[in-house]
Amino acid sequence: MNSFINKDFLLQTDAAKELYHNHAKHQPIIDYHCHLNPALIANDYKFDNLGQIWLEGDHYKWRAMRTNGIDEHYVTGKASDWEKFEKWAKTVPYTMRNPLYHWTHLELKTAFGVEELLNPTTAKKIFDTCTEQLRTSEFSARGLMKKYKVEMVGTTDDPIDTLEHHISLKNEGFEIKVLPTWRPDKAMAVENPTDYRAYVEKLSAASGVSISNYNDLLTALRNRHDFFASVGCKLSDHGIEEFYAETYTQAEIAAIFDKVYGGKELTKEEILKFKSAMLYEGAIMDWEKGWTQQFHYGTIRNNNTRLFKQLGPDTGFDSIGDFTVAKAMSRFLNSLDTENKLAKTIIYNLNPRDNDLIATMIGNFQDGTVAGKIQFGSGWWFLDQKMGMEAQMNSLSNLGLLSRFVGMLTDSRSFLSYPRHEYFRRILCNLLGDDIENGLLPASEMKFIGKIVEDISYSNAKGFFGF
């Protein structure tokens, strides 16, 4: 029997073990940012097999399989779930030192009680064992959420979404909060006039507002923003390449909207001005409602145009970008703070070179009204692994207050991703435990340090977002 994922996994000191087992381990999960399909929760979906729940939509695994020489037929193609799983099992041993190796075995252990290492020899037994469990009510979408002590999830939703499943869950009284998150990226995606007009027409239909100019656009967005709030939304999220803070006039933005809505291509300067206006207006709406705004920046998406055309977005062809953002980020935050309209904010970077940049930037706009009002978001996407999490927390510790950090999230489409919270908590406890063992933090303050661990794991997020 394998003892790789044991009770002290990643915990390298006695202090770390005490912090994890006595303070972090039993905290509920607030997963305030994810990409779960709310329909699966509303319908309490039961998964057909381990391949389906594990491999559908998981571009982390897809990238690894392609890199291991697996044909696309077995990645996103028409191969059966078992055939895809078998190829994943062949890939897993080659993922050593990639976080996928840790995540894979954490998920097998915590969800299904499987302690064997996944490889071609064990693949069939593991597939059959887990599939049998998945067909029981304990392993349905809701069952898995309850199993992992999830208290709240925040899905990611477009302004035109009906939120029918969120409403259904709310009316039903489902004990786990499933709240929408406002993600208005398409409302500012003016690079393609044809696509943009098509989206605006959908927004018009969803809002009941006839949109023929820029003011109509804002009215329609505000209408939907109000609707999201009525369903319990407390957060917005923006997936942006970089921050936008160009100077503009209302007349300029109105003319830019008329131009793109009329089917004409915009100049780079016009695109930046329009995005700047939309980012600002969205931030004002969030501030008015007391929401928290999130910004995920720094991605170059769809790098492989050949496979993007074949497979579409979010299929594993995105990478870290090297955008220069400090001045624009500062101007954006400052423009809102100057008017006393800066909402609670979380900033996530994809390029690790920006860690210290963000850790110092957020300190500029803390105003004493809320502890940790401006947050440095947890290691995201390519950085949500041991080294990335440690680097993020070290920068935040050195230049801000780690103790006020709102902690981890899955950012995942999978109901098996909740062990990422455990992974983060173990890394956090090991980081603090090392400092205690090395005399960098006082062992006499173990009780208070334990409280910090509990806060970062759960309490800070619960209080910060008002869940």
C-alpha positions in Angstrom: 0.0 0.0 0.0 1.4 3.4 -1.0 2.0 5.9 1.9 2.9 8.8 -0.4 -0.1 10.9 0.5 -0.1 10.4 4.2 -1.4 12.5 7.0 1.8 14.6 7.2 2.1 15.1 3.4 4.1 18.4 2.8 4.4 19.0 6.6 8.1 18.9 7.3 8.3 20.1 10.9 6.4 19.3 14.2 5.1 22.9 14.2 3.7 22.6 10.7 2.0 19.3 11.7 0.5 21.0 14.7 -0.8 24.0 12.7 -2.3 21.8 10.0 -3.9 19.1 12.2 -5.2 21.4 15.0 -6.1 24.5 13.0 -6.4 24.1 9.2 -7.6 20.6 8.6 -11.1 20.8 9.7 -12.0 24.3 8.4 -14.9 24.4 5.9 -14.3 25.5 2.4 -15.3 28.8 0.9 -14.5 28.5 -2.8 -15.3 32.0 -3.8 -14.0 31.7 -7.4 -14.6 28.7 -9.6 -15.9 27.7 -13.0 -18.3 24.9 -12.0 -21.4 24.5 -14.1 -24.4 25.5 -11.8 -26.7 23.2 -13.8 -24.8 20.2 -12.6 -25.3 21.3 -9.0 -29.0 22.1 -9.5 -29.6 18.7 -11.1 -27.4 16.9 -8.6 -25.6 15.3 -11.5 -24.1 11.8 -11.2 -21.0 11.2 -13.2 -20.8 8.2 -15.4 -17.2 7.3 -14.6 -13.8 8.6 -13.4 -12.7 9.6 -16.9 -15.7 11.9 -17.3 -15.4 13.8 -14.0 -11.6 14.0 -14.2 -10.8 14.7 -17.9 -13.7 16.7 -19.4 -12.7 20.3 -19.5 -9.4 19.9 -17.6 -6.9 21.7 -19.8 -4.2 21.2 -17.2 -4.3 17.5 -17.9 -4.8 18.0 -21.6 -1.5 20.0 -21.9 0.3 17.3 -20.0 -1.1 14.5 -22.2 -0.1 16.3 -25.4 3.4 17.0 -24.0 3.6 13.2 -23.3 2.9 12.5 -26.9 -0.7 11.5 -26.6 -2.8 12.0 -29.8 -5.6 14.5 -29.6 -8.1 11.7 -30.3 -7.4 10.6 -26.7 -7.3 14.1 -25.3 -10.4 16.0 -26.5 -11.3 13.7 -29.4 -13.9 11.0 -29.8 -12.2 8.2 -27.8 -14.2 6.6 -25.0 -13.9 7.8 -21.5 -11.9 4.7 -20.6 -9.5 5.1 -23.5 -8.9 8.7 -22.5 -8.4 7.7 -18.8 -6.0 5.0 -19.8 -3.8 7.5 -21.7 -4.0 9.8 -18.7 -2.8 6.9 -16.5 0.1 6.4 -18.8 0.9 10.1 -18.5 0.7 10.5 -14.7 4.1 8.9 -13.9 5.7 11.4 -16.2 4.1 14.3 -14.4 6.5 14.0 -11.4 7.4 17.5 -10.1 4.4 18.9 -11.9 1.5 19.8 -9.4 -0.7 17.4 -11.4 1.2 14.5 -9.7 0.3 15.8 -6.3 -3.3 16.8 -7.2 -4.0 13.4 -8.8 -3.1 11.4 -5.8 -4.6 13.8 -3.3 -7.9 13.6 -5.2 -7.8 9.8 -5.4 -7.0 9.6 -1.6 -9.4 12.2 -0.3 -12.4 11.5 -2.5 -12.2 7.7 -3.1 -9.8 6.4 -0.4 -7.5 5.1 -3.2 -3.8 5.1 -2.0 -2.2 3.3 -4.9 -0.2 5.4 -7.4 -1.9 5.8 -10.7 0.0 4.2 -13.6 -0.8 1.8 -16.5 -0.7 -1.2 -14.1 -3.2 0.2 -11.6 -5.4 2.1 -14.1 -8.2 -0.4 -14.7 -8.6 -1.2 -11.0 -8.7 2.5 -10.0 -11.0 3.4 -12.8 -13.5 0.6 -11.8 -13.3 1.3 -8.1 -13.8 5.0 -8.5 -16.5 4.7 -11.1 -18.5 2.4 -8.8 -18.4 5.0 -6.1 -19.3 7.8 -8.5 -22.6 6.1 -9.3 -23.8 6.5 -5.6 -25.5 9.5 -4.2 -22.5 10.3 -2.0 -20.5 11.1 -5.1 -23.0 13.2 -7.0 -22.2 16.8 -7.7 -23.8 17.8 -4.4 -22.5 14.8 -2.6 -18.9 15.7 -3.4 -19.4 19.3 -2.2 -20.8 18.0 1.1 -18.0 15.4 1.4 -15.4 18.2 1.2 -17.3 20.4 3.7 -17.9 23.1 1.1 -19.9 26.0 2.5 -20.0 28.3 -0.5 -19.0 28.4 -4.2 -18.9 31.4 -6.5 -19.4 30.4 -10.1 -18.4 32.6 -13.1 -21.3 34.0 -15.1 -21.8 36.3 -18.0 -24.2 39.3 -17.7 -26.6 37.7 -20.2 -26.9 34.4 -18.1 -30.4 33.7 -16.8 -29.0 32.4 -13.4 -31.9 30.0 -13.4 -30.0 27.3 -11.6 -28.8 29.7 -8.9 -32.3 30.8 -8.4 -33.5 27.2 -8.3 -30.9 26.3 -5.7 -31.7 29.4 -3.6 -35.5 28.7 -3.7 -34.9 25.1 -2.8 -32.9 26.0 0.2 -29.8 24.0 -0.7 -27.5 24.3 2.3 -24.4 25.1 0.3 -24.5 28.7 -1.1 -24.1 28.7 -4.9 -23.7 32.3 -5.8 -23.1 33.9 -9.2 -20.1 36.1 -10.1 -20.4 39.0 -12.6 -17.9 38.4 -15.4 -18.5 41.2 -18.0 -15.5 40.5 -20.3 -17.6 40.1 -23.5 -19.2 43.6 -22.9 -15.8 45.2 -23.4 -14.4 42.8 -26.1 -14.5 45.2 -29.0 -11.7 43.7 -31.0 -14.1 42.0 -33.4 -17.0 44.3 -34.4 -19.2 41.4 -35.7 -18.9 39.4 -32.5 -19.3 42.4 -30.4 -22.6 43.5 -32.1 -23.9 40.0 -31.7 -23.2 40.0 -28.0 -24.7 43.5 -27.5 -27.9 42.2 -29.2 -28.0 39.3 -26.7 -27.4 41.7 -23.8 -30.3 43.9 -25.1 -32.6 40.9 -25.1 -31.5 39.7 -21.7 -31.9 43.2 -20.1 -35.0 44.3 -22.0 -33.2 47.5 -22.9 -33.0 48.6 -26.5 -29.3 49.4 -27.1 -28.4 51.9 -29.8 -25.7 53.9 -28.1 -23.2 53.8 -25.3 -25.6 55.1 -22.6 -28.0 52.4 -23.5 -25.2 49.9 -23.1 -24.5 51.1 -19.6 -28.2 51.1 -18.7 -28.5 47.5 -19.9 -25.4 46.4 -17.9 -26.7 48.2 -14.8 -30.0 46.4 -15.2 -28.3 43.0 -15.3 -25.9 44.0 -12.5 -29.0 44.7 -10.3 -30.4 41.3 -11.3 -27.2 39.5 -10.3 -27.4 41.3 -6.9 -30.9 40.1 -6.4 -29.7 36.5 -6.8 -27.0 37.0 -4.2 -24.0 38.0 -6.2 -21.3 39.7 -4.2 -18.3 39.6 -6.5 -17.3 40.6 -10.0 -14.4 39.2 -11.9 -12.5 40.4 -14.9 -10.2 38.3 -17.1 -7.9 41.0 -18.7 -4.5 40.9 -20.4 -3.5 44.1 -18.6 -5.0 47.0 -16.7 -6.6 49.8 -18.7 -6.5 53.4 -17.5 -6.3 55.6 -20.6 -7.7 59.2 -20.4 -10.9 59.7 -22.4 -14.0 61.8 -22.7 -17.6 60.6 -22.7 -17.9 61.9 -26.2 -15.0 59.8 -27.3 -16.4 56.6 -25.8 -19.8 57.3 -27.3 -18.2 57.7 -30.8 -16.1 54.6 -30.3 -19.2 52.5 -29.4 -21.1 53.9 -32.5 -18.1 52.9 -34.7 -17.7 49.3 -33.4 -21.5 48.7 -33.2 -21.7 49.9 -36.8 -19.3 47.2 -37.8 -16.0 49.2 -38.2 -12.7 48.0 -36.8 -11.3 50.1 -34.0 -7.7 51.4 -33.7 -5.6 50.1 -30.8 -6.0 53.5 -29.1 -9.8 53.3 -29.4 -9.8 49.8 -28.0 -7.7 50.8 -25.0 -9.9 53.9 -24.3 -13.1 51.9 -24.5 -11.8 49.1 -22.2 -10.6 51.8 -19.8 -14.1 53.3 -19.7 -15.8 50.0 -19.2 -13.5 48.9 -16.5 -14.1 52.1 -14.6 -17.9 52.0 -15.0 -18.0 48.4 -13.8 -15.9 49.3 -10.8 -18.3 52.1 -9.9 -21.3 49.6 -10.1 -19.4 47.2 -7.8 -18.6 49.9 -5.3 -22.2 51.1 -5.2 -23.4 47.6 -4.1 -20.5 46.8 -1.8 -19.2 44.0 -4.0 -15.6 42.8 -4.2 -14.0 43.2 -7.6 -11.5 40.7 -8.9 -8.9 41.1 -11.6 -7.2 38.2 -13.2 -4.5 39.6 -15.5 -1.5 38.6 -17.5 -2.6 35.8 -19.8 -1.8 35.5 -23.5 -4.7 33.3 -24.7 -5.2 31.0 -27.7 -1.5 31.1 -28.8 -1.9 28.1 -31.1 -4.2 29.5 -33.8 -4.4 26.2 -35.7 -5.6 24.2 -32.7 -7.8 27.1 -31.4 -9.7 27.0 -34.7 -10.1 23.3 -34.3 -10.9 23.0 -30.6 -11.9 26.5 -29.4 -11.0 28.5 -26.3 -10.0 27.1 -22.9 -8.5 23.9 -24.3 -4.9 24.3 -23.1 -3.2 26.9 -25.4 -2.8 29.8 -23.1 0.4 31.0 -21.4 2.0 33.7 -19.2 2.3 37.1 -20.7 4.8 39.9 -19.9 2.7 43.0 -19.8 3.9 46.2 -18.1 1.1 47.1 -15.8 2.2 49.0 -12.8 1.4 52.6 -14.0 -2.0 51.6 -15.5 -2.9 49.6 -12.4 -2.0 52.6 -10.2 -4.0 55.0 -12.3 -7.0 52.8 -12.3 -7.1 52.2 -8.6 -6.2 55.9 -7.9 -9.0 57.2 -10.1 -11.5 55.3 -8.0 -9.9 56.0 -4.7 -9.8 59.8 -5.4 -13.6 59.7 -5.7 -13.9 57.5 -2.6 -15.4 54.8 -4.8 -12.8 52.1 -4.7 -14.5 48.7 -3.9 -12.9 45.9 -2.1 -10.4 44.5 -4.7 -8.5 41.3 -5.3 -5.7 41.3 -7.9 -4.3 38.0 -9.3 -1.2 38.0 -11.5 -0.1 35.2 -13.8 3.5 36.4 -14.2 5.5 35.7 -11.0 7.8 38.6 -11.7 4.8 40.8 -10.6 4.5 39.4 -7.1 6.4 42.2 -5.3 4.8 44.8 -7.6 1.3 43.8 -6.5 2.3 43.3 -2.9 3.5 46.9 -2.7 0.7 48.3 -5.0 -2.1 47.0 -2.7 -0.6 48.8 0.3 -1.1 52.2 -1.5 -4.9 51.9 -1.3 -5.5 50.3 2.1 -7.6 52.9 3.9 -8.4 51.4 7.3 -12.1 50.9 6.5 -11.8 47.1 6.0 -8.9 44.8 7.0 -7.1 43.8 3.9 -9.4 45.9 1.7 -7.1 45.5 -1.3 -6.0 41.9 -1.6 -3.1 40.1 -3.4 -4.9 37.1 -4.8 -3.7 33.5 -4.3 -1.3 31.9 -6.8 -3.4 31.5 -9.9 -3.4 29.1 -12.8 0.2 28.4 -13.7 1.1 29.6 -10.2 -1.3 27.5 -8.1 1.5 25.0 -7.2 3.8 24.7 -4.3 6.5 27.1 -5.5 4.0 29.6 -6.8 1.9 29.6 -3.6 5.0 30.0 -1.5 6.3 32.9 -3.6 3.0 34.7 -3.5 2.7 34.3 0.3 6.4 35.3 0.8 5.9 38.5 -1.1 2.7 39.3 0.7 4.4 38.5 4.1 7.4 40.7 3.3 5.5 43.7 2.0 2.0 43.4 3.5 0.0 41.4 6.0 -0.3 37.6 5.3 -2.6 37.4 8.3 -5.3 39.3 6.5 -5.2 37.2 3.3 -8.5 35.7 2.1 -6.8 32.5 1.0 -7.3 29.8 -1.6 -9.9 29.0 -4.3 -10.0 26.2 -6.9 -10.6 28.3 -10.1 -11.7 24.9 -11.4 -14.4 23.3 -13.5 -14.1 20.0 -11.6 -16.0 18.7 -8.5 -12.8 16.8 -7.6 -10.6 20.0 -7.3 -11.4 20.8 -3.6 -8.2 19.1 -2.4 -6.5 22.2 -3.8 -7.6 23.9 -0.6 -6.0 21.1 1.4 -2.9 21.4 -0.7 -2.7 25.2 0.0 -3.4 24.8 3.7 -0.6 22.2 4.0 1.8 24.6 2.2 0.7 27.5 4.4 1.3 25.5 7.6 4.6 24.2 6.4 5.7 27.8 5.6 4.8 29.1 9.1 6.1 25.9 10.7 9.5 26.3 9.2 9.7 29.9 10.6 8.7 28.6 14.1 11.3 25.8 14.0 14.0 28.2 12.7 13.3 30.7 15.4 11.9 33.3 13.0 8.5 33.3 14.7 8.0 32.7 18.5 6.9 29.2 19.5 5.2 30.8 22.5 2.7 32.4 20.0 1.6 29.1 18.6 -2.0 29.7 19.6 -2.1 33.1 17.8 -0.3 31.7 14.7 -2.9 28.9 14.7 -5.6 31.5 14.7 -3.9 33.1 11.7 -4.0 29.7 9.9 -7.7 29.4 10.7 -8.4 32.9 9.4 -6.5 32.4 6.1 -8.1 29.0 5.6 -11.7 30.2 6.2 -12.6 33.1 8.5 -11.0 35.9 6.6 -12.9 35.0 3.4 -16.2 34.6 5.3 -15.9 38.0 6.9 -14.4 39.8 3.9 -17.2 38.8 1.5 -20.0 38.8 4.0 -21.1 35.2 3.3 
